[in-house]
Amino acid sequence: MTITTALTPEIVARPRSVERLVAGMATSDGAGVKLTRVLTQPLQRRLDPFLMLDAFGTDNPDDYIGGFPDHPHRGFETVTYMIAGRMRHRDSAGHEGLLQNGGVQWMTAGRGIVHSELPEQEAGRMEGFQLWLNLPAKDKMTAPWYRDIQSDTLPQFATPDGVTARVIAGSSHGVDGAVQRDATQPLYLDLHFDAGASFAQAMPAESNAFVYVYRGELQIGDTAVPAQRMAILANAPDRDGVVLRAAGPARALLIAGQPLNEPIAQYGPFVMNTQQEIVQTLQDFQSGRF
C-alpha cells in the first residue's frame, strides 16, 4: 500500500556528513553463493548494533543455485530483503515461508535455530540483502521467532520531493515500519529516488547509521556516494539527521540503530557477549539442543 498524503515531514536542521566510504568485499557463503560483504566484522563496533550486511545480485544461476543449506544461528536477528528472486525458508522451529520479489524475512535466532534458505528458481535474476542485527545480552537466549512480510504488505509512502520509501523497520515521515525493536530501535528504509529528488530523515545523535547505494549515485553533504558503496555517517552530538540528494535516478538503503555498547563475541554464525558463552553455544549445538 502506498501512502501519499498525511505524511509528517522529517525536520533536519543540522545533517550528518559522511565519515568514510566503504567498498564491500567479494566472498561466497552457504553452498557457494557469491555475494559482497559490505559490513564486515571489523566494523561491528563502529556500526553497533549491526553485525553484517551482505549484498547479492546476479543473473547467473551458478552464482546462487546452491543456496544456503541447513546452518545454525544464535544470539542475533537476520533480516533478509529480496529485491528479485524466490527463496524458500525452513527452520528447526517449524517455520516455513517463501521470500520473493520485494518481501522481507525477519528471523530472531535467539537461543538457537537451524534453518535453510534455498532458491526456488533455476534461472533469472536473484538480488537482495541480508542484515544481521545484534540482540542485547538479556534477549540472546529468547525463543526463536520468524515473520514473513510480503511485498504488498510492506509499509510504503511517496514524498512530494520524488522519493518512494519502503519502511522495513522503525518509522519515517509518520509511517511505522513492519517491525519495531525497543532495544536497538532499528531504522531500515529502502529509498527509490527520481532524478533531482531529495530525502531528509531525522535520527538521534547517538544512533549509528549508514547508507548503501545499490543503483545510481547519491550526494550526502559534500560527498558523492556511487553505487556499491556504503557511506558511514559521522556521529556528532549536534547533528539531528541526514539529507540525501540524487541528480539522477538512484536507489539506496538507509539503516540506523541505537548501539548496545555491549561486548561482542562472534564465532561464525554465533554472536554472544563472552568467549565462555561461545564455548557453551558450540556444546549446545553439537549436542543437538538447537
Backbone as JSON, one array per atom type, in Angstrom:
{
  "sequence": "MTITTALTPEIVARPRSVERLVAGMATSDGAGVKLTRVLTQPLQRRLDPFLMLDAFGTDNPDDYIGGFPDHPHRGFETVTYMIAGRMRHRDSAGHEGLLQNGGVQWMTAGRGIVHSELPEQEAGRMEGFQLWLNLPAKDKMTAPWYRDIQSDTLPQFATPDGVTARVIAGSSHGVDGAVQRDATQPLYLDLHFDAGASFAQAMPAESNAFVYVYRGELQIGDTAVPAQRMAILANAPDRDGVVLRAAGPARALLIAGQPLNEPIAQYGPFVMNTQQEIVQTLQDFQSGRF",
  "N": [[0.86, -1.19, 0.0], [0.62, 2.17, -0.88], [1.25, 5.26, 0.59], [0.36, 8.52, 0.15], [-0.46, 10.87, 1.22], [-0.96, 12.91, 4.18], [1.53, 12.79, 5.42], [4.14, 13.18, 7.83], [6.44, 15.63, 7.93], [10.01, 15.18, 8.02], [12.17, 16.9, 10.02], [15.24, 18.23, 9.54], [17.78, 20.01, 10.67], [20.52, 20.17, 11.04], [22.34, 18.36, 9.28], [24.01, 15.16, 9.11], [27.39, 14.4, 8.12], [29.48, 12.52, 5.8], [31.49, 10.07, 7.13], [33.24, 8.11, 6.13], [33.77, 6.22, 3.08], [32.96, 2.9, 2.14], [33.99, 0.07, 0.4], [32.56, -2.98, -0.5], [33.45, -6.45, 0.24], [34.17, -9.03, -1.93], [32.9, -12.28, -1.69], [31.97, -15.65, -0.79], [29.26, -17.67, 0.4], [27.31, -20.07, 2.29], [26.29, -22.66, 0.11], [28.28, -21.94, -1.82], [27.26, -19.49, -2.72], [27.63, -16.47, -4.37], [28.52, -13.29, -3.19], [28.59, -9.88, -1.88], [30.23, -8.73, 0.87], [29.37, -6.17, 2.75], [29.18, -4.81, 5.22], [31.53, -5.62, 7.36], [33.24, -7.77, 9.78], [35.25, -6.19, 11.19], [33.95, -3.73, 11.36], [31.96, -3.9, 13.21], [31.92, -2.84, 15.85], [31.95, -0.12, 15.33], [29.56, 0.24, 13.96], [27.64, -0.79, 15.62], [24.29, -1.42, 16.51], [24.62, -3.27, 14.43], [25.76, -6.14, 12.72], [26.5, -7.32, 10.32], [26.26, -6.86, 6.79], [25.21, -8.21, 3.86], [25.27, -8.08, 0.34], [23.68, -9.31, -2.49], [23.51, -10.13, -5.93], [22.82, -11.22, -9.07], [22.6, -12.46, -12.44], [23.3, -14.94, -13.11], [22.65, -18.24, -12.63], [24.46, -20.08, -11.58], [25.78, -18.72, -9.65], [24.13, -18.64, -7.46], [22.58, -20.93, -7.12], [23.08, -23.02, -5.35], [22.31, -22.1, -2.89], [21.6, -21.68, 0.65], [22.13, -24.17, 2.56], [21.07, -26.17, 5.46], [21.96, -24.49, 8.41], [23.25, -23.17, 11.52], [22.19, -20.59, 13.91], [22.71, -18.28, 16.6], [21.85, -15.8, 19.01], [21.31, -13.34, 17.71], [19.55, -11.35, 15.19], [18.31, -11.97, 11.89], [17.75, -10.2, 8.9], [16.33, -10.47, 5.93], [16.08, -9.16, 2.78], [14.47, -9.3, -0.16], [14.93, -8.32, -3.39], [14.71, -9.27, -6.0], [13.77, -12.46, -7.19], [13.32, -15.79, -5.71], [13.16, -17.43, -2.64], [13.18, -20.17, -0.5], [12.42, -20.65, 2.88], [13.13, -22.72, 5.64], [12.98, -23.93, 9.0], [14.26, -25.16, 12.2], [12.43, -24.64, 14.14], [10.02, -25.08, 13.08], [9.03, -23.25, 11.27], [8.13, -22.06, 8.02], [8.52, -20.46, 4.89], [8.07, -18.47, 1.9], [10.2, -16.37, 0.38], [10.04, -13.64, -1.69], [10.01, -11.41, -4.61], [10.5, -8.18, -3.43], [9.85, -8.77, -0.82], [10.26, -9.37, 2.77], [12.11, -11.22, 5.15], [12.13, -11.76, 8.49], [13.99, -12.9, 11.08], [14.42, -14.03, 14.34], [17.03, -15.42, 15.87], [17.68, -15.97, 18.5], [17.9, -18.17, 21.26], [18.74, -20.27, 19.72], [18.71, -21.71, 16.49], [18.23, -23.74, 13.61], [18.4, -23.33, 10.2], [17.39, -23.24, 6.7], [17.92, -21.7, 3.52], [16.84, -21.76, 0.45], [17.04, -21.47, -3.11], [14.11, -21.07, -5.13], [14.12, -21.21, -7.9], [15.51, -21.65, -11.12], [16.61, -20.15, -13.0], [17.14, -16.75, -14.17], [17.19, -13.55, -12.43], [18.6, -13.09, -9.21], [18.45, -11.1, -6.4], [19.29, -9.17, -3.56], [19.46, -8.45, 0.0], [21.08, -9.25, 3.08], [20.87, -8.51, 6.42], [22.43, -8.46, 9.57], [21.36, -8.12, 12.83], [22.17, -7.27, 16.05], [21.33, -8.77, 19.23], [20.4, -7.63, 22.49], [22.18, -8.52, 25.53], [20.36, -9.5, 27.42], [18.39, -10.62, 25.88], [19.44, -12.6, 24.3], [19.03, -15.32, 24.65], [16.42, -15.72, 24.07], [13.24, -17.08, 22.89], [13.22, -18.52, 19.6], [12.02, -16.71, 16.71], [9.97, -15.84, 13.93], [9.09, -14.14, 10.95], [7.37, -13.6, 7.94], [7.19, -11.04, 5.59], [5.27, -9.98, 3.14], [5.64, -8.35, -0.06], [3.43, -6.69, -0.77], [2.38, -5.96, 1.64], [4.2, -4.46, 2.93], [4.92, -1.46, 4.57], [4.76, 1.65, 2.86], [5.57, 4.77, 1.26], [5.21, 7.81, -0.65], [7.05, 10.73, -1.26], [6.54, 14.3, -1.69], [8.84, 15.24, -2.84], [9.82, 13.44, -4.63], [10.62, 10.83, -3.86], [10.24, 7.42, -3.24], [9.58, 5.49, -0.47], [10.24, 2.53, 1.27], [9.34, 1.04, 4.22], [10.91, -0.87, 6.27], [11.73, -1.26, 8.92], [11.4, 0.58, 12.0], [10.48, 4.05, 11.83], [9.31, 6.54, 9.56], [8.62, 9.76, 8.36], [6.21, 9.75, 9.71], [5.2, 7.26, 9.18], [4.91, 4.02, 10.28], [7.16, 1.28, 10.33], [7.36, -2.2, 9.27], [8.42, -3.75, 11.32], [9.32, -3.33, 14.73], [11.75, -2.61, 17.23], [12.58, -2.42, 20.58], [15.04, -2.3, 22.03], [17.22, -1.9, 20.21], [16.18, -0.16, 18.38], [15.93, -0.13, 15.44], [16.19, 1.49, 12.26], [15.19, 0.96, 9.02], [15.23, 1.59, 5.8], [14.25, 1.38, 2.4], [15.02, 3.27, -0.26], [13.84, 4.9, -3.12], [14.82, 6.99, -5.59], [13.7, 9.6, -7.71], [15.07, 11.42, -10.54], [16.78, 14.27, -9.44], [15.63, 14.28, -6.93], [15.24, 14.6, -3.32], [15.8, 13.58, 0.11], [15.0, 13.7, 3.48], [15.83, 12.59, 6.73], [15.21, 12.44, 10.06], [17.16, 11.61, 12.96], [18.32, 10.19, 16.06], [21.14, 11.66, 17.7], [22.89, 9.89, 18.89], [22.64, 7.5, 17.58], [23.96, 4.95, 15.4], [24.67, 5.01, 11.95], [24.25, 4.25, 8.46], [24.49, 4.41, 4.86], [23.7, 2.55, 2.02], [24.3, 2.53, -1.29], [22.72, 1.17, -4.03], [21.91, 1.49, -6.64], [22.64, 3.85, -9.13], [23.68, 7.08, -7.96], [24.29, 8.95, -4.99], [24.25, 12.1, -3.25], [25.64, 13.18, -0.31], [25.83, 15.7, 1.75], [28.94, 17.07, 1.17], [29.87, 14.88, -0.13], [30.03, 12.54, -2.72], [28.34, 9.56, -3.28], [28.85, 6.65, -4.81], [27.36, 3.88, -6.68], [27.23, 0.63, -5.13], [28.65, 1.27, -2.85], [29.14, 1.85, 0.62], [28.24, 4.4, 2.77], [29.39, 5.5, 5.72], [27.88, 7.28, 8.22], [28.85, 10.2, 9.91], [29.15, 10.56, 13.45], [27.98, 13.01, 15.62], [27.35, 15.18, 18.34], [25.71, 17.38, 17.82], [24.22, 16.9, 15.59], [21.24, 16.17, 13.75], [20.11, 14.43, 11.92], [19.91, 13.18, 8.52], [20.44, 14.18, 5.13], [19.7, 13.26, 1.89], [20.55, 13.41, -1.53], [19.76, 13.15, -5.01], [21.0, 13.35, -8.23], [20.37, 11.97, -10.52], [18.24, 9.09, -11.3], [18.13, 6.85, -8.53], [18.85, 4.31, -6.05], [18.79, 3.27, -2.67], [19.74, 1.94, 0.55], [18.9, 3.04, 3.74], [20.06, 2.82, 6.91], [19.88, 2.62, 10.39], [20.56, 2.61, 13.95], [20.27, 2.17, 17.54], [23.15, 1.95, 19.5], [24.21, -0.95, 21.33], [26.33, -1.11, 23.02], [27.68, -3.25, 24.24], [29.84, -6.07, 24.97], [31.08, -7.95, 22.15], [31.17, -11.19, 21.08], [32.03, -13.29, 18.61], [31.63, -16.27, 16.78], [31.66, -17.46, 13.81], [28.43, -18.27, 12.87], [27.4, -17.62, 15.34], [26.72, -15.28, 17.85], [27.61, -13.88, 20.73], [28.2, -12.58, 24.08], [30.49, -13.21, 25.49], [33.5, -15.24, 25.38], [33.22, -17.59, 26.8], [30.46, -18.0, 26.65], [30.3, -18.54, 23.94], [31.69, -20.98, 23.77], [29.88, -22.55, 25.25], [27.7, -22.36, 23.55], [28.63, -23.77, 21.28], [28.85, -26.3, 22.38], [26.16, -26.76, 23.01], [25.03, -26.77, 20.44], [26.37, -28.92, 19.22], [25.43, -30.99, 20.74], [22.86, -31.16, 20.0], [20.9, -29.38, 20.94], [19.71, -27.23, 19.75]],
  "CA": [[0.0, 0.0, 0.0], [1.38, 3.4, -0.97], [0.65, 6.39, 1.27], [0.86, 9.74, -0.5], [-0.96, 12.04, 1.94], [-0.89, 12.88, 5.65], [2.87, 12.5, 5.9], [4.73, 14.11, 8.78], [7.79, 15.93, 7.43], [11.16, 14.99, 8.89], [12.9, 18.16, 10.11], [16.68, 18.06, 9.76], [18.41, 21.33, 10.61], [21.97, 20.01, 11.03], [22.53, 17.0, 8.77], [25.3, 14.48, 9.26], [28.28, 14.26, 6.97], [30.0, 11.16, 5.59], [32.78, 9.81, 7.79], [34.08, 7.42, 5.14], [33.12, 5.31, 2.15], [33.45, 1.53, 2.26], [33.69, -0.85, -0.7], [32.36, -4.32, 0.03], [34.42, -7.5, -0.04], [33.58, -10.15, -2.64], [33.11, -13.54, -0.99], [30.88, -16.61, -1.02], [28.75, -18.24, 1.64], [26.4, -21.17, 2.02], [26.81, -23.63, -0.86], [28.94, -21.26, -2.92], [26.54, -18.3, -3.19], [28.52, -15.32, -4.5], [27.92, -12.08, -2.61], [29.51, -8.83, -1.43], [30.07, -8.44, 2.31], [29.51, -4.72, 2.83], [29.5, -4.54, 6.62], [32.38, -6.74, 7.76], [33.43, -7.9, 11.22], [35.97, -5.06, 11.81], [33.08, -2.56, 11.5], [30.86, -4.19, 14.13], [31.89, -1.9, 16.96], [31.62, 1.21, 14.82], [28.17, 0.28, 13.49], [26.78, -1.37, 16.64], [24.07, -2.83, 16.79], [24.61, -4.08, 13.22], [26.88, -7.06, 12.71], [26.88, -7.71, 8.97], [25.35, -6.63, 5.67], [25.59, -8.85, 2.61], [24.51, -7.73, -0.86], [23.85, -10.3, -3.54], [22.79, -9.76, -7.13], [23.4, -11.83, -10.25], [21.72, -13.12, -13.41], [23.89, -16.25, -13.38], [22.18, -19.19, -11.61], [25.59, -20.77, -10.94], [26.23, -17.91, -8.52], [23.22, -18.7, -6.3], [21.69, -22.09, -7.15], [23.3, -23.88, -4.19], [21.6, -21.54, -1.75], [22.18, -21.78, 1.99], [21.57, -25.35, 3.23], [20.92, -26.09, 6.92], [23.06, -23.9, 9.19], [22.71, -22.68, 12.8], [22.43, -19.23, 14.4], [22.31, -17.96, 17.98], [22.25, -14.55, 19.64], [21.05, -12.13, 16.93], [18.44, -11.42, 14.25], [18.64, -11.81, 10.48], [16.72, -9.52, 8.12], [16.61, -10.73, 4.52], [15.22, -8.33, 1.92], [14.62, -9.83, -1.52], [14.5, -7.42, -4.45], [14.31, -10.1, -7.14], [14.02, -13.87, -6.98], [12.47, -16.57, -4.8], [13.97, -18.22, -1.72], [12.36, -20.91, 0.47], [12.98, -20.74, 4.23], [12.64, -23.72, 6.59], [13.83, -23.94, 10.18], [14.06, -26.2, 13.21], [11.29, -24.28, 15.0], [8.81, -25.42, 12.35], [8.6, -22.18, 10.38], [8.43, -22.18, 6.6], [7.98, -19.33, 4.14], [8.65, -18.19, 0.59], [10.64, -14.99, 0.23], [10.03, -13.32, -3.11], [10.24, -10.02, -5.01], [10.04, -7.11, -2.57], [9.47, -9.25, 0.5], [11.24, -9.37, 3.86], [12.06, -12.29, 6.13], [12.76, -11.31, 9.74], [14.14, -14.07, 11.94], [15.15, -13.9, 15.58], [17.62, -16.73, 16.19], [17.55, -16.15, 19.94], [18.73, -19.19, 21.9], [19.31, -21.2, 18.74], [17.84, -22.21, 15.44], [18.89, -24.24, 12.4], [17.49, -23.06, 9.09], [17.92, -23.29, 5.34], [17.37, -20.74, 2.57], [17.17, -22.39, -0.83], [16.35, -20.85, -4.24], [13.03, -21.76, -5.82], [14.22, -20.8, -9.29], [16.68, -22.23, -11.77], [17.06, -19.16, -13.97], [16.71, -15.39, -13.87], [17.98, -12.75, -11.5], [18.37, -13.11, -7.77], [19.09, -9.92, -5.84], [18.76, -8.77, -2.27], [20.37, -8.1, 1.08], [20.85, -9.82, 4.41], [21.4, -7.69, 7.52], [22.44, -9.08, 10.9], [21.08, -7.16, 13.89], [22.51, -7.89, 17.33], [20.37, -8.78, 20.33], [21.03, -7.31, 23.78], [22.53, -9.69, 26.33], [19.18, -10.03, 28.12], [17.48, -11.27, 24.93], [20.15, -13.54, 23.43], [18.51, -16.68, 24.81], [14.96, -15.7, 23.89], [12.74, -18.11, 21.97], [13.3, -18.14, 18.18], [10.82, -16.06, 16.16], [10.09, -15.7, 12.49], [7.96, -13.49, 10.28], [7.45, -13.27, 6.52], [6.46, -9.81, 5.25], [5.17, -9.95, 1.69], [5.86, -7.02, -0.62], [2.24, -5.85, -0.81], [2.02, -5.54, 2.99], [5.29, -3.64, 3.49], [4.54, -0.04, 4.56], [5.43, 2.4, 1.8], [4.99, 6.08, 1.0], [5.89, 8.63, -1.65], [7.17, 12.11, -0.81], [6.39, 15.3, -2.75], [10.16, 15.53, -3.41], [10.21, 12.45, -5.63], [11.22, 9.63, -3.3], [9.38, 6.37, -2.71], [10.27, 4.86, 0.66], [9.68, 1.29, 1.83], [9.73, 1.13, 5.63], [11.05, -2.23, 6.78], [11.76, -1.16, 10.38], [11.43, 1.93, 12.51], [9.42, 4.97, 11.41], [9.76, 7.66, 8.73], [7.55, 10.64, 7.9], [4.97, 9.37, 10.38], [4.77, 5.92, 8.75], [5.59, 2.98, 11.03], [7.63, 0.15, 9.55], [6.78, -3.52, 9.52], [8.96, -4.32, 12.56], [9.87, -2.39, 15.71], [12.55, -3.24, 18.28], [12.81, -1.43, 21.63], [16.43, -2.18, 22.49], [18.12, -1.39, 19.18], [15.44, 0.86, 17.62], [16.45, -0.07, 14.07], [15.53, 2.14, 11.13], [15.62, 0.28, 7.8], [14.45, 2.14, 4.69], [14.68, 1.23, 1.01], [14.64, 4.55, -0.86], [13.92, 4.98, -4.58], [14.88, 8.41, -5.93], [13.61, 10.14, -9.06], [16.13, 12.39, -10.82], [16.62, 15.55, -8.77], [14.9, 14.13, -5.67], [15.98, 14.64, -2.06], [15.11, 12.9, 1.2], [15.51, 14.02, 4.81], [15.43, 11.68, 7.79], [15.71, 12.76, 11.4], [17.58, 10.45, 13.75], [19.02, 10.61, 17.27], [22.57, 11.89, 17.52], [23.67, 8.77, 19.4], [22.49, 6.32, 16.74], [24.92, 4.68, 14.34], [23.89, 4.99, 10.71], [24.97, 4.15, 7.19], [23.72, 4.39, 3.62], [24.28, 1.7, 0.98], [23.72, 2.86, -2.6], [22.8, -0.01, -4.91], [21.67, 1.93, -8.01], [22.87, 5.27, -9.32], [24.61, 7.79, -7.09], [23.7, 9.93, -4.08], [25.08, 13.15, -2.67], [25.4, 13.41, 1.12], [26.7, 16.84, 2.05], [29.95, 17.31, 0.14], [30.39, 13.6, -0.59], [29.3, 11.73, -3.7], [28.37, 8.14, -2.91], [28.48, 5.89, -6.0], [26.74, 2.56, -6.48], [28.03, -0.41, -4.49], [29.45, 1.84, -1.77], [28.48, 2.17, 1.88], [28.68, 5.64, 3.41], [29.2, 5.55, 7.17], [27.55, 8.65, 8.59], [29.6, 10.65, 11.08], [28.42, 10.83, 14.68], [28.32, 14.26, 16.28], [26.24, 15.46, 19.26], [24.84, 18.47, 17.37], [23.58, 16.54, 14.32], [19.89, 15.67, 14.02], [19.58, 13.57, 10.87], [20.67, 13.1, 7.28], [19.76, 14.6, 3.9], [20.23, 12.56, 0.72], [20.12, 14.03, -2.79], [20.08, 12.37, -6.2], [20.93, 14.09, -9.5], [19.67, 11.06, -11.43], [17.55, 8.01, -10.59], [19.02, 6.12, -7.62], [18.22, 3.51, -5.0], [19.72, 3.1, -1.56], [19.26, 1.55, 1.87], [19.29, 3.88, 4.87], [19.96, 1.94, 8.07], [20.38, 3.25, 11.62], [20.11, 1.94, 15.16], [20.87, 2.56, 18.82], [24.18, 0.98, 19.89], [24.02, -1.68, 22.58], [27.51, -0.87, 23.86], [27.98, -4.47, 24.97], [30.88, -6.87, 24.32], [30.68, -8.81, 21.04], [31.99, -12.39, 20.87], [31.46, -13.98, 17.45], [32.27, -17.42, 16.16], [30.83, -17.81, 12.67], [27.01, -17.9, 12.95], [27.02, -17.43, 16.74], [27.16, -13.98, 18.37], [27.28, -13.76, 22.14], [28.92, -11.48, 24.74], [31.76, -13.69, 26.03], [34.01, -16.48, 24.78], [32.62, -18.7, 27.55], [29.14, -18.25, 26.06], [30.52, -19.17, 22.63], [32.0, -22.38, 24.05], [28.63, -23.19, 25.62], [26.88, -22.44, 22.34], [29.14, -24.88, 20.46], [28.46, -27.55, 23.07], [24.71, -26.93, 22.84], [24.75, -27.13, 19.05], [26.89, -30.26, 18.94], [24.63, -31.97, 21.46], [21.51, -31.17, 19.43], [19.95, -28.62, 21.76], [19.08, -26.15, 18.97]],
  "C": [[0.89, 1.24, 0.0], [0.61, 4.54, -0.32], [1.22, 7.66, 0.67], [0.39, 11.01, 0.21], [-0.75, 11.84, 3.43], [0.48, 12.45, 6.16], [3.31, 13.57, 6.89], [6.15, 14.41, 8.34], [8.86, 15.67, 8.49], [11.98, 16.29, 8.87], [14.37, 17.87, 10.46], [17.34, 19.42, 9.57], [19.92, 21.24, 10.46], [22.31, 18.59, 10.58], [23.94, 16.46, 9.01], [26.09, 14.51, 7.95], [28.71, 12.8, 6.84], [31.36, 11.04, 6.26], [33.75, 9.12, 6.84], [33.2, 6.55, 4.24], [33.78, 3.94, 2.26], [33.02, 0.74, 1.02], [33.58, -2.25, -0.11], [33.44, -5.3, -0.41], [33.72, -8.66, -0.72], [33.91, -11.44, -1.9], [32.01, -14.51, -1.42], [30.5, -17.2, 0.32], [27.77, -19.34, 1.27], [27.05, -22.18, 1.1], [27.36, -22.9, -2.07], [28.22, -20.06, -3.46], [27.51, -17.11, -3.21], [27.81, -14.06, -4.0], [29.02, -11.08, -2.28], [29.22, -8.55, 0.03], [30.4, -6.97, 2.51], [29.9, -4.3, 4.25], [30.24, -5.76, 7.14], [32.65, -6.7, 9.26], [34.22, -6.74, 11.84], [35.12, -3.81, 12.02], [31.98, -2.75, 12.54], [30.79, -3.22, 15.3], [31.45, -0.52, 16.49], [30.15, 1.32, 14.46], [27.22, -0.52, 14.39], [25.41, -0.67, 16.6], [24.1, -3.75, 15.56], [25.9, -4.88, 13.11], [27.38, -7.37, 11.31], [25.82, -7.23, 7.99], [25.95, -7.28, 4.45], [24.67, -8.35, 1.5], [24.76, -8.81, -1.9], [23.0, -9.88, -4.74], [23.47, -10.3, -8.37], [22.3, -12.42, -11.13], [22.18, -14.55, -13.69], [23.47, -17.24, -12.3], [23.33, -19.91, -10.9], [26.08, -20.02, -9.71], [25.35, -18.08, -7.29], [22.49, -20.03, -6.15], [21.87, -23.01, -5.94], [22.6, -23.4, -2.94], [22.36, -21.7, -0.44], [21.53, -22.98, 2.7], [21.59, -25.18, 4.74], [22.18, -25.54, 7.6], [22.47, -23.26, 10.43], [22.96, -21.18, 13.0], [22.07, -19.18, 15.88], [22.73, -16.53, 18.31], [21.96, -13.27, 18.87], [19.85, -12.36, 16.01], [18.96, -11.29, 12.83], [17.44, -11.17, 9.77], [17.1, -9.68, 6.65], [15.58, -9.99, 3.67], [15.48, -8.74, 0.47], [14.07, -8.82, -2.53], [14.01, -8.19, -5.66], [14.66, -11.54, -6.82], [13.1, -14.49, -5.95], [13.36, -17.47, -3.95], [13.04, -18.86, -0.68], [13.1, -21.05, 1.79], [12.31, -21.89, 4.99], [13.55, -23.72, 7.79], [13.39, -24.97, 11.2], [12.94, -25.88, 14.17], [9.96, -24.55, 14.3], [8.28, -24.33, 11.43], [8.98, -22.5, 8.94], [7.8, -21.0, 5.87], [8.71, -19.16, 2.83], [8.93, -16.7, 0.5], [10.74, -14.68, -1.25], [10.04, -11.81, -3.33], [9.64, -9.01, -4.03], [9.69, -7.51, -1.16], [10.62, -9.27, 1.49], [11.01, -10.59, 4.75], [12.82, -11.82, 7.36], [12.8, -12.48, 10.7], [14.96, -13.71, 13.17], [15.7, -15.28, 15.95], [17.51, -17.02, 17.68], [18.47, -17.25, 20.45], [19.25, -20.26, 20.95], [18.31, -21.73, 17.75], [18.72, -22.74, 14.31], [17.92, -23.99, 11.25], [18.21, -23.2, 7.75], [17.2, -22.23, 4.51], [17.79, -21.21, 1.18], [16.37, -21.76, -1.97], [15.21, -21.71, -4.76], [12.97, -21.22, -7.25], [15.5, -21.39, -9.84], [17.25, -21.29, -12.81], [16.61, -17.79, -13.51], [17.58, -14.74, -12.8], [17.59, -13.02, -10.06], [19.15, -11.95, -7.16], [18.45, -9.57, -4.51], [19.86, -8.51, -1.27], [20.05, -8.94, 2.31], [21.61, -9.0, 5.44], [21.35, -8.51, 8.8], [22.34, -7.98, 11.95], [21.31, -7.84, 15.23], [21.33, -7.84, 18.3], [21.09, -8.37, 21.61], [21.24, -8.58, 24.59], [21.29, -10.33, 26.96], [18.25, -10.81, 27.2], [18.16, -12.34, 24.09], [19.61, -14.97, 23.52], [16.98, -16.7, 24.75], [14.52, -16.79, 22.92], [12.87, -17.63, 20.53], [11.96, -17.63, 17.68], [11.05, -15.81, 14.68], [8.86, -15.0, 11.93], [8.29, -13.25, 8.81], [6.61, -12.02, 6.27], [6.43, -9.72, 3.73], [5.21, -8.51, 1.18], [4.63, -6.13, -0.52], [1.75, -5.44, 0.58], [3.11, -4.69, 3.64], [4.89, -2.17, 3.43], [5.41, 0.76, 3.59], [4.77, 3.76, 1.66], [5.81, 6.79, -0.06], [5.89, 10.07, -1.17], [6.91, 13.06, -1.98], [7.71, 15.6, -3.47], [10.66, 14.44, -4.35], [10.9, 11.21, -5.11], [10.11, 8.68, -2.86], [10.16, 5.62, -1.65], [9.5, 3.62, 1.1], [10.24, 1.18, 3.24], [9.73, -0.28, 6.23], [11.04, -2.22, 8.31], [11.85, 0.3, 10.79], [10.27, 2.76, 12.01], [10.03, 6.1, 10.59], [8.55, 8.43, 8.25], [6.18, 10.25, 8.47], [4.45, 8.0, 10.01], [5.6, 4.88, 9.52], [5.96, 1.82, 10.12], [6.99, -1.15, 9.97], [7.21, -4.09, 10.86], [9.52, -3.19, 13.43], [10.66, -3.18, 16.75], [12.93, -2.18, 19.31], [14.29, -1.21, 21.92], [17.32, -1.49, 21.47], [17.49, -0.31, 18.31], [15.92, 0.98, 16.17], [15.55, 0.73, 13.14], [16.08, 1.47, 9.88], [14.69, 0.74, 6.68], [15.08, 1.74, 3.36], [14.13, 2.43, 0.26], [14.87, 4.52, -2.36], [13.78, 6.44, -4.98], [14.59, 8.64, -7.41], [14.79, 11.09, -9.27], [15.81, 13.71, -10.16], [15.93, 15.48, -7.43], [15.83, 14.26, -4.47], [15.13, 14.02, -0.97], [15.79, 13.25, 2.51], [14.97, 13.01, 5.81], [16.05, 12.12, 9.09], [16.13, 11.49, 12.1], [18.34, 10.95, 14.98], [20.52, 10.72, 17.03], [23.4, 10.67, 17.93], [23.55, 7.51, 18.54], [23.64, 6.19, 15.76], [24.15, 4.47, 13.05], [24.8, 4.86, 9.5], [23.99, 4.1, 6.03], [24.44, 3.46, 2.64], [23.56, 1.99, -0.33], [23.84, 1.64, -3.51], [22.36, 0.27, -6.35], [22.0, 3.42, -8.07], [23.89, 5.84, -8.35], [23.85, 8.78, -6.23], [24.74, 10.95, -3.65], [24.67, 13.31, -1.21], [26.36, 14.5, 1.55], [27.64, 17.08, 0.89], [30.44, 16.02, -0.51], [29.46, 12.93, -1.59], [29.46, 10.26, -3.33], [27.92, 7.33, -4.13], [27.84, 4.55, -5.66], [27.75, 1.57, -5.92], [29.03, 0.16, -3.48], [28.57, 2.08, -0.55], [29.09, 3.45, 2.43], [28.36, 5.54, 4.89], [28.99, 7.0, 7.56], [28.24, 9.02, 9.89], [28.66, 10.89, 12.26], [28.91, 12.15, 15.27], [27.12, 14.67, 17.13], [25.28, 16.54, 18.78], [24.11, 18.14, 16.08], [22.25, 15.84, 14.58], [19.31, 14.81, 12.9], [20.48, 13.56, 9.66], [19.8, 13.58, 6.13], [20.47, 13.95, 2.72], [19.68, 13.22, -0.53], [20.58, 13.18, -3.96], [19.94, 13.23, -7.45], [20.17, 13.29, -10.54], [18.93, 10.0, -10.64], [18.54, 7.21, -9.73], [18.19, 5.31, -6.64], [19.25, 3.26, -3.91], [18.98, 2.59, -0.33], [19.79, 2.57, 2.87], [19.01, 3.08, 6.14], [20.58, 2.62, 9.27], [19.86, 2.48, 12.82], [20.84, 2.44, 16.38], [21.91, 1.52, 19.22], [23.86, 0.32, 21.22], [25.16, -1.43, 23.56], [27.8, -2.04, 24.78], [29.12, -5.21, 24.26], [30.3, -7.75, 23.21], [31.67, -9.96, 20.94], [31.33, -13.18, 19.74], [32.31, -15.17, 17.05], [31.35, -17.88, 15.04], [29.39, -17.34, 12.86], [26.49, -17.7, 14.37], [27.59, -16.1, 17.24], [26.66, -13.84, 19.81], [28.09, -12.61, 22.74], [30.29, -11.9, 25.28], [32.19, -14.96, 25.3], [33.44, -17.7, 25.51], [31.24, -19.04, 26.99], [29.25, -18.88, 24.68], [30.83, -20.65, 22.81], [30.73, -23.15, 24.41], [27.72, -23.36, 24.41], [27.32, -23.6, 21.46], [28.76, -26.22, 21.08], [26.97, -27.82, 22.88], [24.38, -27.38, 21.43], [25.18, -28.57, 18.76], [26.09, -31.35, 19.64], [23.15, -31.95, 21.03], [20.48, -30.39, 20.21], [19.32, -27.46, 21.0], [17.74, -26.64, 18.43]]
}
